[in-house]
Amino acid sequence: NNLEAIQYIRNVLSTGDWDAIQMALDCKLIPHLISLLINRTEELRIEATWCLTNIATGSLEQTRAVLEAMPYLIQILSSDVERAS
């Protein structure tokens, strides 16, 4: 199940272990997280966003890798703001 898998990945990334973060990057996780940000349930979007923030806690290079997802995160945040107003 997608939700259980992404929650497991989030838990692994939440340890702050730079090796785990690098492994996720080497496995090209960010494009998969981006796909979860697009047209998915709110719960999957939250988990994907959490994974991205955990990756951003890594080294400078690992943090820079998250920039690829920024346009999607900004779009989500913008649409949430519009719905709230």
N, C-alpha and C positions, 0 to 999 in steps of 0.2 A: 504494500500500500504506500502511495506517495507520501502521505502525511507521516507515517511511522518512519519511513526512510529519511525524510528531511529532518525530523526531530532527532534521530540518531546522529546524523551528520552535525546538526547544531550542537548537540551535547559534546561531541568529539572536539569541535572547533572552540567550544567555550572554555576549554582548559587553558587556552592561551599558548599552547605548545606550537612554536614556530615550525617544527617539523611536520606536525599534523596539518597546519595551514598550508605549508608548501606542497604537501602531498595532494591536498584538495586542489591547489592551483595546477599542479602537474597533471592531474586527472581532468583538467578543463571543467571544473565545477561551476565557474562563474557563468558561462553561457547557459548551463542548466538552471542555475538560480534565476537568471534573467527570464528564462521561459516560464518559470513559476510566478514571476512578477506580472506576467502578461496573461490576461484572460483566465485566471485561476481563482479559486475560492479565496476569500479573505484570510482564512486560516493558513493556507499555503503561502500567500504573499507575506504574511507576518513571519512565518518560519524562514522563508528565503531572505527576507530583510535582516532577520536576526543573524543568519549565517554570514551575510555580507558584513555586518558590523563586527562579528567575531573575526573574520578575515582581516578587517581593517585594523585590528589590534596587533597585527604582526609587525614585521620589519617594514621599513619605508617602502621597499620594493613590493612587498605583499600588499601594503596599504594602497599603493598606486594601482595595483591590479583591479581594485574595486571601482576605480574611476569609470571603467567600462559600463558599469551598471547604473551610474549616476543619472543619466537622462530618464531611465525607467523609474527610479526612485523619486525623482523630482516630479514626474508625471503623476505618480500615485499620490504623492503629498499634495500636489496642486488640485487634483480631483477631489481628495478628501476635504480640503479647505472649501472648495466650491460647494460641496454637498452640505457642509456644516453651516454655511452662511445663508 
